[in-house]
Amino acid sequence: IPNSETTIESYATSANDSVLYYVVSRDQVNNEITAQKVSTVHNNTTGFASTSHITKTGTATDMSFDASISGGSMRLRATGGSVSNSISAYKIALGDSSAAGTSGNTAIVINTDVDSVAETLDSWAHASYRGAKYFISVNDEADDELETMEVMVTHNGTDAFLTVYNNVRTGSNSLITLTADISGSNVRLIGQGSRANLNVKMHRIIISDSEAGHTGDQMAIIPATTISSSATSIDTFNVNNVNAAYYYVTGTIANGDSSIVELTVATNGTDAYITTGPTVSTEGTDQLSFTATISGDIVTI
């Protein structure tokens, strides 16, 4: 990618409404790595993009992103901070082609008719799971207006807590209000539309207190780790294989108080950098603090 606007990806507007990209880019001139998230949404006429969680290994000008519609296609476009840059991304897409289903710790959840009366969008057993991370696409198909957002939820067995962040809208007003509670044995994510007949699609990652380790091509489950007041390693990766990583971490203590936090890590092979947040805690304060260090070829979180 040069320092002029370049299309990274394009797809038919009918394929996806909202896309979340987990991006890692390298400024080849300055040999700097940047990790960031890019959220996009469109209304078939105009594309919208927003960046967040920017974590970088240097001070050079960042790559910038925007979105546009051309010839019936939605385009994610980038402009390099220098004359030579490279990029890769992990993509989560939601739209007309999305189908409900569950695979391991992830799921696609769909509710095609959310109205102005609050209703349950998703629920899960609080005895089985500690927290959930959602990427959500809301579509008012009557007015062709859309909104996308990210949500994290955790609980202490009695009450549920959430944060909503990274909202991107094609219109001026929010389409939905989200809350969380515990009803019986379940944590519930509740939605109340600002208008009738909203189509809501969600990508969910859910985490328990006793996860066993699992490694895939681009994703991994970090096994449950006991952490005290001294620094404890929860994960490592080799800089020859990985330049950036994104984490969702849940924590809990004996009385049931809990937290869920998002981490972004970037490394240039010499130093490691970490960004923490947002955090949701049932205690009202952060349960955990995080660092990223490097020794030889190994980054330790």
VOPAGU-2260 file (C-alpha; in pm, 1 decimal, decimal comma):
REM VOPAGU-2260
SITE   aa  ch    i         X         Y         Z
SITE  ILE   A    0       0,0       0,0       0,0
SITE  PRO   A    1     152,3     336,1     -99,5
SITE  ASN   A    2      81,4     676,3      53,4
SITE  SER   A    3    -220,8     714,6    -171,9
SITE  GLU   A    4    -566,5     567,7    -120,3
SITE  THR   A    5    -579,0     196,2    -207,3
SITE  THR   A    6    -864,4     -54,9    -191,9
SITE  ILE   A    7    -788,5    -328,6      61,7
SITE  GLU   A    8   -1104,9    -531,9       6,6
SITE  SER   A    9   -1433,9    -498,0    -176,2
SITE  TYR   A   10   -1753,3    -702,7    -167,1
SITE  ALA   A   11   -2108,5    -673,3    -298,3
SITE  THR   A   12   -2320,8    -450,6     -76,5
SITE  SER   A   13   -2575,1    -734,3     -61,4
SITE  ALA   A   14   -2317,6    -967,2      98,1
SITE  ASN   A   15   -2238,4    -787,4     426,5
SITE  ASP   A   16   -2386,8    -496,7     620,2
SITE  SER   A   17   -2119,6    -460,3     889,2
SITE  VAL   A   18   -1759,9    -583,3     909,1
SITE  LEU   A   19   -1505,8    -574,1    1192,1
SITE  TYR   A   20   -1140,8    -602,5    1087,3
SITE  TYR   A   21    -857,9    -688,4    1329,1
SITE  VAL   A   22    -569,0    -524,8    1143,0
SITE  VAL   A   23    -190,7    -548,2    1160,6
SITE  SER   A   24      13,3    -325,1     929,4
SITE  ARG   A   25     382,3    -261,7     875,1
SITE  ASP   A   26     538,7      65,4     764,0
SITE  GLN   A   27     814,1     -82,8     547,4
SITE  VAL   A   28    1012,6     242,5     534,7
SITE  ASN   A   29    1027,9     297,9     912,1
SITE  ASN   A   30     991,7     -72,2    1008,1
SITE  GLU   A   31     706,1       2,6    1247,7
SITE  ILE   A   32     408,9    -219,6    1332,5
SITE  THR   A   33      57,9     -92,6    1407,6
SITE  ALA   A   34    -232,6    -302,2    1535,9
SITE  GLN   A   35    -582,2    -155,8    1522,8
SITE  LYS   A   36    -945,1    -242,3    1467,9
SITE  VAL   A   37   -1147,8    -102,3    1177,7
SITE  SER   A   38   -1528,9    -114,0    1188,5
SITE  THR   A   39   -1728,6     -59,0     868,7
SITE  VAL   A   40   -2097,4     -32,3     784,4
SITE  HIS   A   41   -2294,4      86,5     480,5
SITE  ASN   A   42   -2650,7     173,7     372,9
SITE  ASN   A   43   -2608,1      64,7       7,2
SITE  THR   A   44   -2525,7     424,0     -87,3
SITE  THR   A   45   -2253,9     540,9     150,4
SITE  GLY   A   46   -1982,0     353,6     338,9
SITE  PHE   A   47   -1865,7     442,7     688,6
SITE  ALA   A   48   -1546,3     338,9     870,7
SITE  SER   A   49   -1402,9     395,8    1218,9
SITE  THR   A   50   -1069,2     292,4    1373,3
SITE  SER   A   51   -1001,3     205,8    1737,7
SITE  HIS   A   52    -754,7      34,5    1973,9
SITE  ILE   A   53    -452,5     169,1    1787,5
SITE  THR   A   54    -134,0      15,2    1930,8
SITE  LYS   A   55     195,6      97,0    1759,4
SITE  THR   A   56     564,6      32,8    1797,9
SITE  GLY   A   57     683,2     379,4    1688,0
SITE  THR   A   58     585,8     737,7    1615,5
SITE  ALA   A   59     554,7     739,2    1236,0
SITE  THR   A   60     226,4     849,7    1077,6
SITE  ASP   A   61     -40,7     579,5    1097,2
SITE  MET   A   62    -215,2     421,5     803,9
SITE  SER   A   63    -563,2     576,2     766,5
SITE  PHE   A   64    -884,1     403,5     657,4
SITE  ASP   A   65   -1215,2     494,4     500,7
SITE  ALA   A   66   -1502,9     316,5     328,7
SITE  SER   A   67   -1695,7     393,0      12,7
SITE  ILE   A   68   -1950,6     244,0    -229,0
SITE  SER   A   69   -1859,8     204,2    -594,8
SITE  GLY   A   70   -2047,3       5,9    -859,7
SITE  GLY   A   71   -2256,0    -183,6    -605,0
SITE  SER   A   72   -1952,8    -282,0    -398,2
SITE  MET   A   73   -1847,2    -177,0     -51,7
SITE  ARG   A   74   -1476,6     -92,8     -42,0
SITE  LEU   A   75   -1240,9     -74,1     254,8
SITE  ARG   A   76    -967,2     172,3     155,3
SITE  ALA   A   77    -636,1     258,1     318,1
SITE  THR   A   78    -370,0     524,8     277,4
SITE  GLY   A   79     -18,7     448,7     397,4
SITE  GLY   A   80     172,3     675,2     630,0
SITE  SER   A   81     484,1     618,8     414,9
SITE  VAL   A   82     539,0     525,0      50,3
SITE  SER   A   83     548,1     149,8     123,6
SITE  ASN   A   84     327,5     -46,0     365,7
SITE  SER   A   85     185,3    -395,4     405,8
SITE  ILE   A   86    -132,5    -508,3     580,6
SITE  SER   A   87    -322,6    -818,5     686,4
SITE  ALA   A   88    -647,2    -852,9     878,3
SITE  TYR   A   89    -881,6   -1098,5    1046,3
SITE  LYS   A   90   -1241,7   -1028,4     944,2
SITE  ILE   A   91   -1581,2   -1079,6    1107,9
SITE  ALA   A   92   -1870,6   -1003,1     870,8
SITE  LEU   A   93   -2244,6    -978,6     935,3
SITE  GLY   A   94   -2520,9    -932,9     678,6
SITE  ASP   A   95   -2785,9   -1102,5     467,3
SITE  SER   A   96   -2563,4   -1406,4     419,1
SITE  SER   A   97   -2515,6   -1462,7     794,0
SITE  ALA   A   98   -2674,6   -1779,0     935,2
SITE  ALA   A   99   -2736,4   -1856,2    1301,2
SITE  GLY   A  100   -2516,3   -2125,9    1448,3
SITE  THR   A  101   -2256,3   -2218,1    1711,6
SITE  SER   A  102   -1900,2   -2341,3    1673,4
SITE  GLY   A  103   -1702,4   -2396,1    1993,9
SITE  ASN   A  104   -1677,3   -2066,2    2183,1
SITE  THR   A  105   -1822,5   -1858,6    1898,0
SITE  ALA   A  106   -2175,0   -1816,7    1766,7
SITE  ILE   A  107   -2384,8   -1615,8    1522,3
SITE  VAL   A  108   -2709,8   -1504,2    1690,3
SITE  ILE   A  109   -2991,9   -1347,9    1487,2
SITE  ASN   A  110   -3315,6   -1170,6    1582,6
SITE  THR   A  111   -3497,4   -1040,4    1274,9
SITE  ASP   A  112   -3769,2    -838,4    1450,4
SITE  VAL   A  113   -3662,0    -622,6    1744,5
SITE  ASP   A  114   -3917,7    -356,9    1834,8
SITE  SER   A  115   -3951,2     -71,0    2084,8
SITE  VAL   A  116   -4037,1    -310,1    2369,4
SITE  ALA   A  117   -3727,2    -451,6    2542,2
SITE  GLU   A  118   -3660,0    -817,1    2457,7
SITE  THR   A  119   -3387,0   -1076,9    2504,7
SITE  LEU   A  120   -3138,3   -1082,9    2217,8
SITE  ASP   A  121   -2917,6   -1355,3    2365,5
SITE  SER   A  122   -2882,8   -1553,9    2688,0
SITE  TRP   A  123   -2636,6   -1797,8    2840,8
SITE  ALA   A  124   -2602,2   -1988,9    3168,0
SITE  HIS   A  125   -2421,4   -1781,7    3429,0
SITE  ALA   A  126   -2302,7   -2098,4    3604,4
SITE  SER   A  127   -2123,8   -2205,3    3285,1
SITE  TYR   A  128   -1977,9   -1882,2    3148,1
SITE  ARG   A  129   -1810,4   -1571,9    3290,2
SITE  GLY   A  130   -1820,1   -1323,7    3003,8
SITE  ALA   A  131   -1909,7   -1259,9    2641,4
SITE  LYS   A  132   -1785,9   -1028,9    2365,9
SITE  TYR   A  133   -2029,5    -927,9    2088,1
SITE  PHE   A  134   -1994,1    -762,4    1749,3
SITE  ILE   A  135   -2344,9    -645,5    1655,5
SITE  SER   A  136   -2506,8    -520,8    1334,2
SITE  VAL   A  137   -2847,9    -350,7    1354,4
SITE  ASN   A  138   -3044,2    -289,0    1032,9
SITE  ASP   A  139   -3358,9     -76,5     993,8
SITE  GLU   A  140   -3447,8    -225,3     656,6
SITE  ALA   A  141   -3749,8       2,6     607,6
SITE  ASP   A  142   -3536,9     319,2     614,0
SITE  ASP   A  143   -3209,9     152,9     504,3
SITE  GLU   A  144   -3034,2     280,4     816,1
SITE  LEU   A  145   -2774,6      75,0    1003,6
SITE  GLU   A  146   -2560,0      76,8    1314,1
SITE  THR   A  147   -2272,9    -143,7    1428,2
SITE  MET   A  148   -2118,3    -171,1    1774,9
SITE  GLU   A  149   -1913,3    -388,5    2009,3
SITE  VAL   A  150   -2031,3    -505,4    2351,7
SITE  MET   A  151   -1869,9    -687,9    2644,4
SITE  VAL   A  152   -2071,5    -849,7    2925,9
SITE  THR   A  153   -1971,9   -1007,4    3257,1
SITE  HIS   A  154   -2150,0   -1100,9    3582,6
SITE  ASN   A  155   -2102,6   -1187,2    3949,8
SITE  GLY   A  156   -2377,8   -1448,4    3969,5
SITE  THR   A  157   -2634,0   -1192,9    4087,4
SITE  ASP   A  158   -2606,8    -898,1    3846,6
SITE  ALA   A  159   -2477,4    -854,3    3493,4
SITE  PHE   A  160   -2272,1    -560,9    3365,8
SITE  LEU   A  161   -2191,0    -443,9    3013,7
SITE  THR   A  162   -2015,0    -179,5    2809,4
SITE  VAL   A  163   -2108,3     -69,3    2456,5
SITE  TYR   A  164   -1832,7      82,2    2241,9
SITE  ASN   A  165   -1715,2     148,7    1884,8
SITE  ASN   A  166   -2058,1     252,9    1755,9
SITE  VAL   A  167   -2063,8     338,8    1384,0
SITE  ARG   A  168   -2391,5     466,5    1233,4
SITE  THR   A  169   -2515,0     549,5     886,9
SITE  GLY   A  170   -2767,3     790,7    1044,1
SITE  SER   A  171   -2768,2    1046,8    1321,8
SITE  ASN   A  172   -2933,1     849,8    1601,5
SITE  SER   A  173   -2877,9     518,7    1776,9
SITE  LEU   A  174   -3107,9     240,0    1661,7
SITE  ILE   A  175   -3100,4      28,8    1978,3
SITE  THR   A  176   -3041,4      47,8    2353,6
SITE  LEU   A  177   -2867,3    -248,6    2516,0
SITE  THR   A  178   -2874,2    -363,4    2878,7
SITE  ALA   A  179   -2780,4    -684,5    3060,9
SITE  ASP   A  180   -2926,7    -866,3    3360,3
SITE  ILE   A  181   -2957,2   -1208,0    3523,0
SITE  SER   A  182   -3292,0   -1384,3    3507,3
SITE  GLY   A  183   -3311,3   -1723,1    3676,6
SITE  SER   A  184   -3003,3   -1918,0    3569,3
SITE  ASN   A  185   -2920,1   -1705,3    3264,7
SITE  VAL   A  186   -2736,6   -1385,7    3180,7
SITE  ARG   A  187   -2943,9   -1193,6    2926,9
SITE  LEU   A  188   -2841,0    -934,8    2668,2
SITE  ILE   A  189   -3150,8    -719,7    2622,6
SITE  GLY   A  190   -3225,8    -487,8    2332,3
SITE  GLN   A  191   -3484,8    -214,1    2294,3
SITE  GLY   A  192   -3521,8     -64,7    1948,9
SITE  SER   A  193   -3567,6     306,7    1890,2
SITE  ARG   A  194   -3809,2     202,8    1613,4
SITE  ALA   A  195   -3990,7    -112,8    1504,6
SITE  ASN   A  196   -3882,3    -416,6    1303,1
SITE  LEU   A  197   -3506,3    -399,4    1345,5
SITE  ASN   A  198   -3295,6    -686,2    1212,1
SITE  VAL   A  199   -3017,7    -765,1    1463,1
SITE  LYS   A  200   -2725,0    -994,6    1386,0
SITE  MET   A  201   -2451,4   -1070,9    1639,7
SITE  HIS   A  202   -2115,5   -1246,8    1646,1
SITE  ARG   A  203   -2047,7   -1374,9    1999,7
SITE  ILE   A  204   -1735,1   -1502,5    2174,4
SITE  ILE   A  205   -1810,6   -1661,2    2511,8
SITE  ILE   A  206   -1563,1   -1757,9    2785,6
SITE  SER   A  207   -1588,7   -1973,7    3098,5
SITE  ASP   A  208   -1381,8   -1974,9    3419,2
SITE  SER   A  209   -1222,4   -2309,5    3334,5
SITE  GLU   A  210   -1123,1   -2294,0    2968,0
SITE  ALA   A  211    -886,4   -2558,7    2836,5
SITE  GLY   A  212    -616,9   -2449,7    2592,2
SITE  HIS   A  213    -681,0   -2475,6    2218,6
SITE  THR   A  214    -483,9   -2339,9    1922,9
SITE  GLY   A  215    -621,4   -2280,3    1573,7
SITE  ASP   A  216    -480,3   -2110,4    1264,8
SITE  GLN   A  217    -569,8   -1754,7    1368,0
SITE  MET   A  218    -738,1   -1795,8    1707,5
SITE  ALA   A  219    -652,8   -1960,1    2037,4
SITE  ILE   A  220    -815,7   -2026,0    2374,1
SITE  ILE   A  221    -578,8   -1951,3    2659,3
SITE  PRO   A  222    -619,1   -2203,2    2944,1
SITE  ALA   A  223    -741,8   -2080,1    3281,6
SITE  THR   A  224    -458,9   -1939,2    3494,1
SITE  THR   A  225    -441,8   -1857,0    3866,0
SITE  ILE   A  226    -308,8   -1502,5    3916,4
SITE  SER   A  227    -203,6   -1339,1    4243,8
SITE  SER   A  228     -64,1    -993,4    4316,6
SITE  SER   A  229     263,2   -1078,1    4137,9
SITE  ALA   A  230     302,0   -1073,6    3759,4
SITE  THR   A  231     199,1   -1405,6    3603,8
SITE  SER   A  232     236,7   -1511,5    3240,0
SITE  ILE   A  233     -94,8   -1585,0    3067,7
SITE  ASP   A  234      31,1   -1622,9    2708,7
SITE  THR   A  235     339,9   -1608,4    2487,0
SITE  PHE   A  236     400,6   -1586,3    2113,5
SITE  ASN   A  237     700,8   -1587,1    1880,3
SITE  VAL   A  238     778,9   -1261,7    1699,8
SITE  ASN   A  239     888,0   -1458,2    1393,0
SITE  ASN   A  240     529,4   -1578,4    1353,0
SITE  VAL   A  241     314,1   -1301,3    1501,5
SITE  ASN   A  242     334,3    -920,7    1489,3
SITE  ALA   A  243       7,8    -843,6    1669,0
SITE  ALA   A  244    -249,8   -1017,3    1888,0
SITE  TYR   A  245    -590,7    -928,8    2028,4
SITE  TYR   A  246    -720,0   -1076,3    2354,5
SITE  TYR   A  247   -1046,6   -1091,7    2549,3
SITE  VAL   A  248    -967,6   -1182,9    2910,1
SITE  THR   A  249   -1211,6   -1268,7    3187,5
SITE  GLY   A  250   -1118,2   -1276,6    3556,1
SITE  THR   A  251   -1300,8   -1380,1    3871,5
SITE  ILE   A  252   -1226,9   -1401,2    4244,0
SITE  ALA   A  253   -1364,6   -1618,8    4522,3
SITE  ASN   A  254   -1662,7   -1395,4    4606,5
SITE  GLY   A  255   -1781,3   -1405,0    4243,3
SITE  ASP   A  256   -1676,2   -1055,0    4142,5
SITE  SER   A  257   -1551,6   -1059,9    3785,3
SITE  SER   A  258   -1422,7    -861,6    3491,5
SITE  ILE   A  259   -1374,8    -877,9    3116,5
SITE  VAL   A  260   -1117,3    -670,3    2930,3
SITE  GLU   A  261    -988,3    -624,4    2576,1
SITE  LEU   A  262    -611,7    -619,8    2505,4
SITE  THR   A  263    -421,2    -523,1    2190,2
SITE  VAL   A  264     -52,7    -617,5    2156,8
SITE  ALA   A  265     197,2    -517,5    1886,3
SITE  THR   A  266     567,1    -598,9    1844,9
SITE  ASN   A  267     841,4    -504,3    1600,0
SITE  GLY   A  268    1066,4    -788,0    1720,1
SITE  THR   A  269    1260,8    -557,9    1952,0
SITE  ASP   A  270     995,7    -415,1    2184,4
SITE  ALA   A  271     638,7    -509,8    2277,1
SITE  TYR   A  272     351,9    -267,0    2331,8
SITE  ILE   A  273       9,2    -325,5    2486,7
SITE  THR   A  274    -316,8    -129,0    2504,5
SITE  THR   A  275    -576,4    -221,1    2767,4
SITE  GLY   A  276    -947,8    -145,5    2755,9
SITE  PRO   A  277   -1230,4    -117,9    2767,7
SITE  THR   A  278   -1284,0    -306,3    3092,6
SITE  VAL   A  279   -1610,3    -413,2    3257,5
SITE  SER   A  280   -1582,2    -504,4    3626,2
SITE  THR   A  281   -1850,7    -600,4    3875,2
SITE  GLU   A  282   -1633,1    -436,7    4143,8
SITE  GLY   A  283   -1629,1    -100,1    3969,9
SITE  THR   A  284   -1247,8    -107,3    3954,0
SITE  ASP   A  285   -1006,3    -302,1    3735,0
SITE  GLN   A  286    -930,4    -646,9    3874,3
SITE  LEU   A  287    -622,2    -701,3    3659,9
SITE  SER   A  288    -337,6    -498,9    3510,3
SITE  PHE   A  289    -141,5    -615,7    3207,0
SITE  THR   A  290     205,5    -577,1    3056,6
SITE  ALA   A  291     376,6    -709,2    2745,0
SITE  THR   A  292     749,2    -788,2    2754,1
SITE  ILE   A  293     993,2    -937,3    2504,7
SITE  SER   A  294    1292,1   -1164,5    2559,0
SITE  GLY   A  295    1471,8   -1295,5    2253,8
SITE  ASP   A  296    1201,3   -1397,1    2007,7
SITE  ILE   A  297     926,3   -1442,7    2269,0
SITE  VAL   A  298     661,9   -1189,3    2369,6
SITE  THR   A  299     502,8   -1261,1    2708,8
SITE  ILE   A  300     167,7   -1121,3    2824,3
